[in-house]
Amino acid sequence: MDNYKQQSLFDNSDTSSVKEDYAVKERIEYLKEEINKSNYKYYVEENPYLSDFEYDKMFAELKSLESEYPQYKTADSPSQRVGSVSEKFFSHKHKYRLYSLDNTYNADELRSWYERVCKDYGRELELVCELKIDGLAIALTYEDGLFTLGVTRGDGVTGENITPNLKTIKAVPLKLFKNESLEVRGEIYMPKASFEKLNEEALANGDKVFANPRNAASGSLRQLDSTITAKRDLSMFTYTGIFENTDIKTHYEGMEYLKELGFKVNPNIRLVKNIQGAIDYCKEWETKRFDLGYATDGVVIKVNDIAVQNDLGYTARAPKWATAFKFPPEEVSTKLLDIELNTGKTGVVTPVAVLEPVLLAGSTVSRASLHNFDEIERLDIRIGDTVLIKKAAEIIPKVIKVMDSDVHNDLPKYVPPVVCPACGALLVAKDNEVGLYCSNPNCSQLMCSKIEYWVSKEAMDIDYVGPSLIQQLYERKLISSPVDLYRLSEDDLMKLDNIKEKSAANIYISVQESKNRPLNRLVTALGIRHVGKETADILTGEYTSLDALREAKLEDLANIEGIGDIIAKSIYDFFRDENNLKMLEEFKSLGINPQNKSNKVSDVLEGKTFVLTGTLQNMTRDEASEIIKSHGGKTSSSVSKKTSYVLAGENAGSKLDKAQNLGVIILTEEDFLEMIR
């Protein structure tokens, strides 16, 4: 049998000649063990065990044998990672609840947390420090060593069963090294290199790019077609296990045992004696994190002793024995090389800082927001200045001040433009706004920006249509407005550079499918001045069709919570402009006239108005907004005396302050979820 193994490792030509079932079964088991071992060595230990050639030959042989002898195909076979297509994800109630973490932001807050934890024990408690991976939390179930179930975090009580997708991730073991039954918690993430490669491919294909690795991982993990997930190069770090009938007494012992079982555990985990050790760990990784191949936004600190964990217990939303230390946003200085001007979808001209490239929060930044020309004047920003920049929410770089220097006063003051940078038309101010607007309604950049906004994810969400494709369509006079997108044929698209038959078909289908988007997306896409996604949601909560919105009276619009006089006037004027009315009729003739689709599940929030602020742990703000509306409530973008509740997440800003001043009830995410249960 050993001779047979060695021969078939590189040459499976004699496989079919082996008639004995026991030999086939033994060969399949051998191949499975070798491939699983190779996956573990490569994706967990990062220590390749087989060459690509050897791996591919063995995998091909395994698939061939399992096809010929399906009775020997098992759930732990590496061939089961290939993927399949599902119609939908099904909800699944967690056996053990997944909690959130409370946050700390400085050493004093960490010490206060530690004092509370140690208060009843009269001694210092050991802690375990782990990097907080910026990914998606999941729960994995293993029975007798086999992976049987994978569920998203969801609201902590109920998640979605995405087992087929998780099976495609090679850092998720299909079979453990021991026949253990347990549940483990992990964080799915996309390595930075994979994220950059994915976005490069998207740009080359004219597709949309992801904002950050976490969004890319989330989008990849929730594909109904798990073969797509398989191509996205996701990975996982395991961060805890729920052990039954074991002698494990500490969290650190548990993590070591998870490694023995075959799970990938972050190598930077550290056991420390007290809170000073944890503070030192946080300081160390505040800068070292940028050298990692994955994104991390903080440190998770846990009491090591499991008996103490059980004794301390939980609050309504988080364990008392653990906390998350969040890294502060980084600020760096660099030279302002130029100020670039862009004309947007409303015609407003926006200044953008062109910077000497600098490393900021782990990425190289060469451009940053300057907001508007009043901001440039307020900060006295001049080309050639050294400026301080930071990332808002660690995503969007912005200039926050001019650094003191000897050369500043010798530099010429910045003079705002008087003509549009795209078409040369005069710029005008509107209604005492800080922005300057292009006076040419047919400005090429303005029209392209409108179309880019129309196809964006928050509007009509049209895949495969990106800025470069729109520019090419516009320059070739195939489109001049969003309406023209729906008149394009596949033949029109194939006239473009680098567009073949399959790409043309994908673009055409995506455009046609967007005709069925709900009303709130269409209202968002129209680009009405002052009307973004939140306001569109409010409007379509009041008016169930575009015709009803078009006929709305000015005073009725102004009386809607969250709208007000200025926005109401803008909406009213939009629907009385002849060009806009003509455009809406053209949309209707092309089959675009959506009605509101009710997803109402209860009236429990009837008559209640919510304002959302900050970052929520278990859902996005968009998802929370949909939940509110499905239970009869409304959302608003601003806080007033009419606001019923403010739902506040992490890093809540001025809306939370205003709510406190007005005495508006403030809800945590847990409070909100309790309201709708």
N, C-alpha and C positions, 0 to 999 in steps of 0.2 A: 504493500500500500504506500509506503514511503516513496518508492520509485515512481509510482503513479502520480503522487503529489508533485514531485520535482519535475517530472516530464510535463505535466499539465500547467505548471506555473507560467510557462512561456509558450506552450503549444497545446491547444485543446483539440487538435485534429483527431486524437484517439478517443475522445470522450464518448462518442456515440457507440464505440465498440465495447464499452464496459456494460455488461448486462446485469450484473449483480446489483440489486437495489441497495444492499448495505454499503457497497463501494460508492455509489452515487451519493447516498445520504452522508457518508463520512466526508466525501469531497466537498459537498456543499457546506457542511459544518466547518471544515477547515478554511474554506474561502471566506465565510462570514467572520470567523475569528480573526483572520489576518487583515481583512478590510476594516473591521471595527477597531482593531488594534492600531492600524495605520491612521484612521480618523482621530483616535484619541491622541496619538503621538503628535500629529500635525496640528490639530485644532485646539487641544487642551495644553499639552506640554510644549507646543511650538518646537518640536524636535522631530523632523521628518524621518519616517521609518522605511518607506518604500519609495522608489523612484516613480515619477509620473507614469512611465512606460509600464512598470510592473503593476502599479495600481490599476491602470486602465485595462490591462490584459486580464487581471483577476476579476475585475468588476464585470467585464464582458462575458467571461466564462460563467460567473455566478448567474447572471441574467439568463444565459442560454440554458443552463442546467435547470433553473427554476421554471423556465418556460416549458421545458420538455418533461419535467417531473414536478408539477405544481403541488403535489401532496407534501413536498418537502419545503415549500415556501412558508416562512414564519414571520411573525410581526416584528421580530428584532433584526430581520435581514436588512443590510445596507441598501438593497434594491428598493425598499419601501420609502426611501427618502425622495423618490423621483417626483411625486406630487400628482394632484388630480384637480378637477374643477368641481366646486360646490355651488349650489344655488343660493345658499345663505348660511350665516353662522347662527347657531342655536345657543340660547342662554343656558347657563349652568350655575347652580348655586354652589358656592364654595363649601367644602366640608369644614374648613377652618377659615375664619374671617381674615382678610388682608387689611391691616391698619395703615393709616398714614403716619407721618413723622412730624413732630413739632420741630420748628427751626430755631437755631441760634445764629447770631451774626458777629459776635466778638467774644474775646476771652472772658469778660465779666459775665456775660450771659451763660457761658459754659460753666463757669465756677458756681453760679447761682443754681443751675440745674443739678450739678454734682452735689452741692450741699443738701438740696432737697432729697436726693436719692440716698445719700449716706446718713441722713438725720437719725433714722431709727436703728441704725446698726452700730453706731459708736466706733466705727473704724473706716479706713479708706477701702474702697472697693476697686478691684481690678476692672479695667475697661478694654474693649476691643475696638480698634479703629479700622475702618474700611473706606476706601474711596467710594463716593456716591456716584454711580454710573448714570449718565444722562441717557436713559433708555426707557423701555416699557416693561413693567413688572408682570410676571406670569407665575402661575402655580402649576407644577408638574406632579403627576401621580404615577408611582411605580408599584406594580404588584408582582411579587416574586421575581424582582429584578428587571421586569419588562416595563417599558414606557407605555402607559395605557390612556393617559388623558392630559391635555394641556389647555389651560383656561386663562384668559386675560384677567387683569385685576378688576376691571369694571368699576362698580361702586364699592368694592371691598366685600360685599355680600354675594353678589351675582356677577359673573363675567360671561364671556363668550367662549365657546368650545372651538379652539383653532388647532386641534391636534394635528390634522394633516399638514398644516403650514409649519408647525414646530418640528415635525419629523424631518423636514428638509434642511434644518439647521444642524450642521455636523458637530457643533459643540454641545448639542443636546444628545446625550447617550440614549440609544434605543434599548440597550441592554446593559445592566450594571455588572461590575466585577463580582458582586455577591448577590444572592437571591433575596435581596432586601425589599420589604414593602414599606413605603414611606411617601410623604409629600415634601417636595422641596420648592423653594421660592427662588426665582432668578430674575435677572434683568437682561432683556434682549437689546442689543445695540448694534449699530453699524460702524465698523472701523472707519477712521477718517479717510484712509486711502481709498476704501471702497466707495465712500460717499463722494469723494472728488471724481472718481472714475464714473460713477453713475450720473453725476451732473454734466460731466464732459460729454458723455454719450447722449444725454438729453439735449444739450445744446447743439450737437452735431446733427441730431434728427429733427431739430425744431420743436422739441417737446419742452414742457415746463420743468424748471429745476426746483429742487427741494431747498428750503430755507436753511436747514441744519441737519446733522446726522440723526437727531431724535425723530424729526418729522419723517425723514427717509425710512427709518426703521419701522415707525408706526404704519406708514403707508404700505411698506413691503409686507409687514406681518398680517395686515388685514386684507390681503388680496383673496378674492374668492377662488381664483386660479392659483393653487399652491405651486404650480410650476414656475410662476413669476417670482414667488417668494424664494424658490430654490436658486434663482439666478442673482439674487441681491446680496449675497455674501454677508449674511447676518451672523452674529455670534452671541454668546451668552456667558455671563458670570453668575454662578450660584452664590446666594448670600445667606441662606439659612435652610435648615431642614427641620421637619417635625418628627422627632424620633420617638418611637414607642418600644418599650421592652428592651432598652439598652442601658448601659452603665455610663452613658455620657452625662457629665455633670456641669460642663461649661460650654459656652458658645464656641470658644476657640477649639476645644476638643471636637465639637460637632463639625466645624469646618475642615479639620484634618481628616475626619472620618468621611466627609463628602468627597474629598480628594481620593481617598482609598476606593470609594465606590466608582470613581471614574468621572466625577463632575469637575468642571473648570471653575476654580476658585481664584479670585484676584490675588496675584502674588504679593501685592503691597499691603496685605492685612498685617496688623501689628497688635500684639498684646502689650498693654502698658499698666503700670502699677497704680497710677492715680491720674487726676485731671491735668496735672502739669504735663505729663507724658502725652496726653491727648492734644493739649494746646500746642506742644512742640511739633507733633505730627501734622496738625493743620497748617502751621506756619511753613513747615518744610514743603508741603505739597501745593501751597498757594502759587508757587512759581514752577515747581517741577512738573506740575500737571500738563503744562503745554508741550512737554516732550513725549507725552504718551500717545499711543496710536488710536486712542478713543477719547470721547468727551466725558469730562467729569465736572460737576458743578458744586462739589462740596465733599464733606466727610461724614459718614454715619458712625456714631459713637454709641456703643452698647455696654451695659453691665455684663461682665463675663459669666458670673455665677447664675446658672439657670434656676436654681431654687430661689435666689433673690429676685430674678425676673418674675417668677410666678407670684412671689409675695407682693411685689410692687404693683403688678397688674397694669390696667389700662384706664385711660380716660375714655370719653365717648368716641374719640377719633384716633387716639395714638397711644402707644406704649409709654408708660412712665419711665421705663428703664432704658430708653434710647432717645437720642436726639440727632438732628441733622445740623451740622455746621455748614452754612452757605458761604462760599467764597465771595468776597466783595468784587464789584465790577472794577476792572482795571482802567487806569487813566495813564496816558502817555503823551509826551510832547513830540511834535514833528514840524517840519516846515511846510507852509502853505505855498504851493507852486503856482496855482492859478485858481480862478473861479469860473466854473463851467456853467452854462445856462441851458435849461431844458424847458420846452413848452409842453405842458400836460394836457389832459383830456378836456379840462374846462377852459383852456387857453391861458392859464396862469403860468408865468415864467418863474421857474424855481432855480435858485443858485445852489451849486454843489461844489464843495471844496475838493480840489485836486491836490493830493498830499505827497510828500516824499514818503515812499513806502515804509511802514513801521509795523512791528509785531504788537498786536493788541488782543488780549484774551485768547491767545493761541492761534490767531490767524493774521495774515499780512493785510494791512489796510492801506489803501491808496486813495480812497474817496470817502467823503463824509458829508452829512447834511448840514446846511447853513440855514435851513428853514425859510427865511425870506429876507428882503433887503433891509427891513427895519431892524432885524436881528444883527445884520452885518454892521449897520450904523451904531446900534446900541453897544456892541462889543468893540467897535472901532477896528474891525478886521481889515487888514491890508495884505495884498499879495506880497509875499516875502517874509511875513511874520512867522514867528514860532508860536504855534497854537497848541492848546491842550485838548485832547480828544478822549472820549470814552464811548463805550457801547451801551446804548439804552437796552436794558433787559438782555445784555450780552449778545445782541444781534445787530442792531443798526448803529454804526459809528456816527457820532455827532461832535461838532466843535463846541466846546463849552466856555473857553476863554482864550485871551491872548496873553502869552507869557511876557513878563517884563524883559525888555532887551534895549540895548543902546541904539539899535537901528530902526526901531519902530517909528519914531517921529520923523525920520528921514525918508520913509516910504510914502509914496503918494496915496492919498485917501481914495477909497474905492468909490467910483461913480456908477450908480445903477444905470442899466441900459435904457435907451429910449425907443429902440425898435426891436421887434421879435428876432431872435437869433436864427429862426428857421426860415422865415419868409420876408423879413425886412419891413413888415407893417408896423405902424406906430403902436406903442404900448400905452394902455390907459388904466387908470384906477377905477374901481367900482365901489360905490356906496361906502366910502371911507375905509375900505379894507386895506390890509397891509400889502396884498399882492398886486402885481402889475399884470395886465392881461393883453394878449395879442388881439388887435382890433379886426383881424382878417378871419371871418368865419370859415374860410376855405383853406386856411393854413395847412400845409402838408403835414407838419409835425403834430398839430392839434388833431387832425383827422386820424392819423396813425395811432396816436395816444388813445383816442376814443375807442378805436377798434381793439387795441391791446387790452383796454379795460373791459370791453364787452366780452372778450374771450377768457378773461381771468377767472380763477377758481371761485372767488366770492361772487362773481356775476354769473355769466352763462356757462362757465366751466367747459370750454371747448378744447379738448385735447388736440395735440399735434399742430396747433396754430400759435406760433411764437412770434416775437418781434421781427426776426429776420425774414420769416415768411410773409408777414404783413407788409413789411417794407418792399419786398419784391413784388407782391401783388399790386401795391399802390403805384410803384414806379412804372409798372407795365400797364397801368390804367385798367386793371381788372376789377379793382374795388376802389371806392372813394368814401364809403361809409359802412357801418355794420350791416345795413340792409343788403349790400352787394354780396356779402358772404354767402347768403342763402340763394343767390342766383348762379353761383359758381358750379360748373360741371367738372367731372373728373378729367375731361379733355383739357379744360382751362388750366387745371392744376398741373397736368403733365407737361405744359409748356414752360414750366418754371425750372430753374437750375436745380439739379440733384433730386428731382421728384420723379420717382418711377411709378409704375402702375399700382403696386401695393400701397405705397405711401399716399398716392392720390386717393385711393379708395378709402384709406383710414381717415384722411382729412375730411373727405366728402361725407362719410358716415357720421363722423363726430359732429360736424356742423349741422346735419339734418336732425340728429338725435337731440340737439340742444333746443329744438323747437318745443320739446315737451317739458322744459324746466318749469318749476312752479313760479307763481306770480311774483313773489318777493325777489327772486333772482332777476327777473326781467326789469322790475322797477329799479333795482340796484344798477343793472347794466345800462340803463338809460342815461346815467351820468347827470341827473338833475342836480343843479347847484345846491350844496349843503346836504344832499341826500346820499348817505352811505348805506351800508348793509343794515345797521341797527335801525335807522330811520325807515328804510324800506320795509323791515319787519313790522314796525309799528303801523305804517300805512296799510299794509296788506292784512293786518289784524282788524282794521276798521272797514276796509273796502275789499270786496270779494272778487272784483274784476277790474280790468284796466278802464273799461267804460265808466264804471261807477266812480273811480278815482278821477277820471277826466271831468266828470260832471260835478265834482265836489265843490261846495261853496267855500270862499275864502275864510269866512268866520268859523265854519265847521272844522276846517283844517287847523286853524289857529287854536281851537279849543281842545285838540287832541293832546293828551299828556305826552310830553317829550317832543312836541313839534314847535309850538310858539309862532310868533308873528313873522319873523324873518324867514324861517324855513317854509312856513305856509305860503308866503308871498312868492317864494321861488318856485314851489310846486304849482301854484295857481297860474303863474305866468308861463311856465313850461307848457302846460296843456292849453294855452291860448295862443301860442306861437304857430303861425301857419306852416312853417317848415317842419316843426315837430309833429303837428297833426298829420301832415302829408306822410312823414316817416312812419307813424303809427299805422296809418291805413295800408301802407306798403307791407309792413310786417304782417298785418292781418291777412292780406291777400296771399302772402307766402306761407300761411299756416301757423303764424305765431300770434296767439291770442289766449294765453293761459288764464285759467280761473284758479281761485284759491282752492287747494285740496285740504280738507279738514283731517287732521290727525288727532283729534280730540279724544282723550281717554277718560277724562273726568272733569268735574266742575269745582274741584277742591280749592282751586286758586282763583275762582271767578271774582272779578272786581278788584283784584290785587295787582299792583304795579311794582315791578322789580327793577332795580338798577344793579348791574353786575360790575364788579371792579376787582382787580388783582388776578393772580394766577390760581386757578382751582386745581386740586390734586387729582380728582377722580374723573374729570371731564373737562372739555374745553368750554369756554364761555358760550360758543355757538350751540354746543350740545345742551348746556343748561338753559339757554334761551328757548330751544325747541321743547324741552321738557316743561318749562313754565307755560308755554302756549298750549301744549297738548293737555294741560290740566286746567285750562280756562283763564290763565293769567296773562298779563302783558309785560313787556319790557320797555324800558326807556333808557336813553343815553345820558340823561342828566337828572340830578337829585333835586327835588323840590318838596314843598310841604305836602304835595299830593302823593309822593312816593310812599308805598306801603312798606317795602323792605329793601335793604341794600344787602346783596349777597357778596361777601367780601372774602377774597382769597389772599394768597401771599402777596406781599409788596403792594397792597392796596394804597392808592394815592389820595388825591384831593377830594374825590367823591366820598371816601370814607370820612374824611374830616368834616365835610359839609353835612353829611348825614348825622354825625355826632352833634354838631352845632344845632341842627334842626330837630333833634330828638327822634329821628327816624329809626325804626327797629333794624338792628344789624344782625344778619344771620351768618353763622359759619356754614361751611359746606355740609357738615353733619346735621345741623339744624334744618337746612333746606331739604335734605333727603328724608328726614323724619316727617316733614310736612306732607310729602307725597306718598308715603308708604301706606 
